[in-house]
Every structure is written in C-alpha cells, then in structure tokens.
Amino acid sequence: MKSSIFFYNTNSTRQVIIWMAQFQQDTLPIKYLGLPLITKRLSKHDCTPLIERILARANSWVSKSLSYAGRLQLIKSTMASMQVFWCSSFMLPVSVIKECEKTLRRFLWGGSGNAVKQSLVKWAKVCTPCQEGGFGVKNLTTWNTALLLKQVWNLLTDHSLWVQCKMYLIRKHSFWTLPIRGLHSWAWRQIMNLRSTTLMHLLYVIGRGNEFSLWYDPWLHWASIHSLYGHWVIHDAGMVVTKRYRMPLFLISGVGLKRQGILGRSSKV
C-alpha cells in the first residue's frame, strides 16, 4: 500500500482511523523517490541512506577484489555518481560531502570503505583533471553546485509544471532581485544563493522579449539597469514603468533591434 497517514494529537481515535482508512501510519519527514521531503535545513542524519549506500557499494566483495586501477575506474564510473540524484535537489552539508569523500578515499587506497590506510596522493590531486596530472575524479562540492545550477537554468528557460508554479509564486518580483528572507524553504534559499554564480555563466542574446525584464534582468555587464542606476532611471527614461517591457515608446535606430524583438535569453549557458 502506497498511502500513508500522519497523526497529530489524535491518540484516542488513532487506531479507529487506521482501521477505517486502511492506511499505514507513518512519521515525518516522508520520502519521495528516496529523498526526504523537508523544508528545514538538510542534516547529516537525513543523508544517512546516501552515505550507507556508498559505503555498502565500497564494502561489497566484488569491489574488494579490484586493483588500484579497477577501484579508480569504479569510483569514476559508479560511486562518484551515486549522489547525483541528491545533489540535483539539495546542497549537501559539508559533513556529508566529507563523509562520502572519506569512504571513496579509503576504498581507493585500502580496498574497502572501512579500511584505514595512508593515502598515497592528496584527495585534491585525485580530483584534478587528468590533463592537469590528476586522476579525474569529480570534486563532490563542485559537482553539487553544477547540478543545482541546472535547477536555476530550468527556472529561467523551462516551462514545466513545477517551474510555472514557482514563477507564479514570485510573479510580483524578479528572480534576480527576490529577497532570500521570508517564508522560503531551505532548499529554495540554496538555489537563490547561486544567482551570483549563475551570472558568471549566463549570456543574453536578442530575442522576442516576452520573458525578459529590461529593468531587472542582469543583461548589462552581468547586472541589471535597476541595480546599476536605481529606480529613478526608469522614470527618467520616459518609458513604461513595469517589470515586463515589450514595446518601446520610441524607436531605437542604429543598433540593429527590431520592434518585435528586444532581448531574450540564450538557449545555452
């Protein structure tokens, strides 16, 4: 049975409700596809299934029989990718990343996730690209950030249901200027904290302009007109003071812009 029921201050009628509904009693936080559905900060305890899964893979009898080269290949192809699903949804705590790296490091040099053996090469060197003399193992912190940046990109370009719901909730603000404080979940605040990193890899090109804010989108040297010059520049420009700008009140000549196409986002980062 996939349905579960949760109780709060209903001790006297709990068993009756379970008998009538035929649901299984569960406790919070619940999990969906193996991930905890939480609004608070993700803790190391919440990530226990991920840590145990990597440790179990490192301690399997098949893994123990591999050579150095075989263990390195297993880390690069399988074990370093086991946390991709988690990293795509949450910014993992530093303690969790260190625990995962400790398991991978022990497995590489000792043959199992619990083996304590001196490392022959620093882990930072192991995570260096092969072209630079390293082993080519992904840095988990960098990998986590890159996967979350994909969520930011989806918010800016995708039209899926969850993106439409999220953009509707922040419809009165620009994504780039929305304050982090307020009743936002911890996971959403982590995505918002990546806005400055996103700007380093974002490029605006000429487009239809129907999803573009002339004043608040960071298209001018990775900053918005509003952040550079303030609100009064919008008023002094003599244009419509709205966050969405589709048609200018006058034509701009000599810059190669048509009336129907102001600016839009690039399809690539």
C-alpha positions as CSV (number, residue, x, y, z in Angstrom):
1,M,0.0,0.0,0.0
2,K,1.5,3.4,-1.1
3,S,-0.9,5.6,1.0
4,S,0.2,6.7,4.5
5,I,-1.5,8.6,7.2
6,F,0.0,11.1,9.8
7,F,-1.4,12.0,13.2
8,Y,-1.1,14.9,15.5
9,N,-2.8,14.9,18.9
10,T,-5.2,12.1,18.0
11,N,-4.2,9.4,20.3
12,S,-7.7,8.4,21.4
13,T,-9.0,7.9,17.9
14,R,-5.8,6.9,16.1
15,Q,-6.5,3.1,15.8
16,V,-10.1,3.7,14.7
17,I,-9.0,6.0,11.9
18,I,-6.3,3.5,10.8
19,W,-8.9,0.7,10.8
20,M,-11.4,2.7,8.8
21,A,-9.0,4.2,6.3
22,Q,-6.8,1.1,5.9
23,F,-3.7,3.3,5.6
24,Q,-0.3,2.7,7.1
25,Q,0.8,5.1,9.8
26,D,4.0,7.0,9.0
27,T,6.1,9.7,10.6
28,L,7.6,12.9,9.2
29,P,9.6,13.7,7.3
30,I,8.4,11.5,4.5
31,K,10.4,10.4,1.5
32,Y,9.7,10.6,-2.2
33,L,11.9,8.6,-4.6
34,G,14.3,8.1,-1.8
35,L,14.7,11.9,-1.0
36,P,13.4,13.4,2.3
37,L,10.6,16.0,1.7
38,I,11.6,18.6,4.2
39,T,11.5,22.4,4.4
40,K,14.2,22.8,7.1
41,R,17.9,22.6,6.7
42,L,19.2,19.2,5.4
43,S,21.1,17.4,8.2
44,K,23.6,14.6,8.1
45,H,21.0,12.3,9.6
46,D,18.7,13.0,6.7
47,C,21.5,11.9,4.3
48,T,22.2,8.6,6.1
49,P,20.7,6.5,3.3
50,L,23.1,8.1,0.8
51,I,26.2,7.5,3.0
52,E,25.2,3.9,3.7
53,R,24.6,3.2,0.1
54,I,28.0,4.4,-0.9
55,L,29.6,2.5,2.0
56,A,27.8,-0.7,1.1
57,R,29.0,-0.5,-2.5
58,A,32.6,0.1,-1.4
59,N,32.4,-2.9,1.0
60,S,30.9,-5.4,-1.5
61,W,33.0,-8.5,-2.3
62,V,33.2,-7.5,-6.0
63,S,34.8,-4.2,-5.1
64,K,37.3,-5.7,-2.7
65,S,38.8,-7.9,-5.5
66,L,39.7,-4.9,-7.7
67,S,43.2,-3.5,-8.3
68,Y,44.1,0.2,-7.9
69,A,43.2,1.0,-11.5
70,G,39.9,-1.0,-11.2
71,R,38.9,0.8,-8.0
72,L,39.7,4.1,-9.5
73,Q,37.5,3.3,-12.5
74,L,34.7,2.1,-10.3
75,I,34.8,5.4,-8.3
76,K,34.7,7.5,-11.5
77,S,32.0,5.5,-13.3
78,T,29.7,4.5,-10.4
79,M,30.4,5.5,-6.9
80,A,31.1,9.2,-7.5
81,S,27.8,9.3,-9.4
82,M,25.6,7.7,-6.7
83,Q,24.8,11.0,-5.1
84,V,23.8,12.8,-8.4
85,F,20.1,12.5,-7.6
86,W,20.6,14.0,-4.1
87,C,23.0,16.7,-5.5
88,S,20.4,17.7,-8.1
89,S,17.8,18.5,-5.4
90,F,19.8,19.7,-2.3
91,M,23.0,21.5,-1.4
92,L,24.6,18.7,0.6
93,P,26.0,19.6,4.0
94,V,29.8,19.8,4.2
95,S,29.8,17.0,6.7
96,V,28.0,14.7,4.3
97,I,30.4,15.5,1.4
98,K,33.4,14.9,3.7
99,E,31.9,11.5,4.8
100,C,31.4,10.5,1.2
101,E,34.9,11.5,0.2
102,K,36.3,9.6,3.2
103,T,34.6,6.5,2.0
104,L,35.8,6.9,-1.6
105,R,39.4,7.7,-0.3
106,R,39.5,4.6,1.9
107,F,38.1,2.5,-0.8
108,L,40.7,3.7,-3.3
109,W,43.8,3.2,-1.2
110,G,42.6,0.4,1.2
111,G,40.1,-1.7,-0.9
112,S,37.0,-1.0,1.3
113,G,35.1,1.8,2.8
114,N,36.2,1.0,6.3
115,A,39.9,0.4,5.6
116,V,42.3,2.9,7.3
117,K,45.4,3.2,5.1
118,Q,47.7,6.1,4.3
119,S,46.8,7.9,1.2
120,L,49.5,7.9,-1.5
121,V,48.1,11.1,-3.2
122,K,46.2,14.0,-1.7
123,W,42.5,13.8,-2.4
124,A,42.6,17.3,-4.0
125,K,45.1,15.9,-6.6
126,V,42.8,12.9,-7.1
127,C,40.0,15.2,-8.1
128,T,42.2,17.2,-10.5
129,P,41.5,16.6,-14.2
130,C,43.7,14.0,-16.0
131,Q,45.0,16.7,-18.3
132,E,46.5,18.5,-15.3
133,G,48.1,15.4,-13.9
134,G,45.3,14.2,-11.6
135,F,43.1,11.1,-11.6
136,G,39.9,12.8,-13.0
137,V,37.6,12.0,-10.1
138,K,34.8,14.6,-9.7
139,N,35.0,17.0,-6.9
140,L,31.7,16.5,-5.0
141,T,31.4,20.1,-3.9
142,T,31.8,21.4,-7.4
143,W,29.6,18.7,-8.8
144,N,26.9,19.5,-6.3
145,T,27.0,23.2,-7.3
146,A,26.9,22.4,-11.0
147,L,23.8,20.1,-10.6
148,L,21.9,22.8,-8.7
149,L,22.8,25.4,-11.3
150,K,20.8,23.2,-13.7
151,Q,17.8,23.9,-11.5
152,V,18.4,27.6,-11.9
153,W,18.6,27.2,-15.6
154,N,15.3,25.3,-15.7
155,L,13.7,28.2,-13.8
156,L,14.9,30.6,-16.4
157,T,14.1,28.6,-19.5
158,D,11.8,25.6,-18.8
159,H,8.0,25.7,-18.8
160,S,7.3,22.6,-16.8
161,L,4.6,22.5,-14.2
162,W,6.9,23.0,-11.2
163,V,8.6,25.9,-12.9
164,Q,5.2,27.5,-13.7
165,C,4.1,27.1,-10.0
166,K,7.3,28.6,-8.6
167,M,7.3,31.5,-11.0
168,Y,3.7,32.2,-10.2
169,L,4.5,32.5,-6.5
170,I,7.2,35.1,-7.2
171,R,5.3,36.8,-10.0
172,K,5.5,40.2,-8.3
173,H,9.3,40.1,-8.1
174,S,12.2,39.5,-10.4
175,F,14.0,36.2,-9.9
176,W,17.3,38.2,-9.7
177,T,16.1,40.7,-7.1
178,L,13.8,38.5,-5.0
179,P,15.0,38.7,-1.3
180,I,16.1,35.5,0.3
181,R,14.5,36.3,3.6
182,G,10.9,35.3,4.3
183,L,8.9,32.1,4.3
184,H,11.1,30.2,1.8
185,S,12.2,26.6,2.2
186,W,15.8,25.8,2.9
187,A,16.2,24.1,-0.5
188,W,14.8,27.2,-2.3
189,R,17.2,29.5,-0.4
190,Q,20.1,27.4,-1.5
191,I,19.0,27.8,-5.2
192,M,18.7,31.6,-4.7
193,N,22.2,31.8,-3.2
194,L,23.5,30.5,-6.6
195,R,22.3,33.5,-8.5
196,S,25.6,35.3,-8.4
197,T,27.4,32.1,-9.6
198,T,24.8,31.8,-12.4
199,L,25.6,35.3,-13.7
200,M,29.2,34.2,-14.4
201,H,27.9,31.7,-17.0
202,L,24.9,33.5,-18.4
203,L,24.7,35.4,-21.7
204,Y,21.7,37.3,-23.0
205,V,21.0,37.5,-26.8
206,I,18.4,39.3,-28.9
207,G,15.1,37.5,-28.8
208,R,11.3,38.1,-28.7
209,G,11.5,39.7,-25.2
210,N,8.3,38.2,-24.0
211,E,10.0,36.7,-20.9
212,F,12.5,39.4,-20.4
213,S,12.7,42.3,-18.0
214,L,14.5,45.3,-19.4
215,W,15.0,46.8,-15.9
216,Y,15.6,43.9,-13.6
217,D,17.3,41.2,-15.7
218,P,21.1,41.2,-15.4
219,W,21.8,41.7,-19.2
220,L,24.1,44.8,-18.9
221,H,27.6,43.6,-18.0
222,W,26.1,40.9,-15.7
223,A,24.0,43.4,-13.8
224,S,20.5,45.0,-14.2
225,I,19.8,48.6,-15.0
226,H,17.9,48.9,-11.7
227,S,20.9,47.6,-9.7
228,L,23.3,49.9,-11.5
229,Y,21.4,53.2,-11.7
230,G,18.5,52.8,-9.3
231,H,14.7,53.2,-9.7
232,W,14.8,56.8,-10.9
233,V,16.5,56.0,-14.2
234,I,13.4,54.1,-15.2
235,H,11.2,57.1,-14.5
236,D,13.6,59.5,-16.3
237,A,13.8,57.3,-19.4
238,G,10.2,58.2,-20.2
239,M,9.2,54.5,-20.7
240,V,6.5,52.4,-19.2
241,V,7.5,51.6,-15.6
242,T,6.7,47.9,-15.5
243,K,8.9,44.9,-14.9
244,R,7.9,43.4,-18.3
245,Y,8.9,45.5,-21.2
246,R,7.6,44.6,-24.7
247,M,7.3,47.7,-26.8
248,P,9.3,50.9,-26.5
249,L,7.6,54.3,-26.7
250,F,10.2,55.4,-29.3
251,L,12.3,53.6,-31.9
252,I,16.0,52.9,-31.3
253,S,17.9,53.4,-34.5
254,G,21.3,52.2,-35.5
255,V,21.6,49.3,-33.0
256,G,20.0,46.6,-35.1
257,L,17.0,46.0,-32.8
258,K,13.6,45.4,-34.3
259,R,10.3,46.5,-32.7
260,Q,9.2,42.9,-32.1
261,G,12.5,41.7,-30.7
262,I,14.1,43.4,-27.7
263,L,16.1,40.9,-25.7
264,G,15.8,37.3,-24.7
265,R,17.7,34.6,-23.0
266,S,20.3,32.4,-24.8
267,S,19.5,28.8,-25.3
268,K,22.9,27.8,-24.0
269,V,25.0,28.6,-20.9
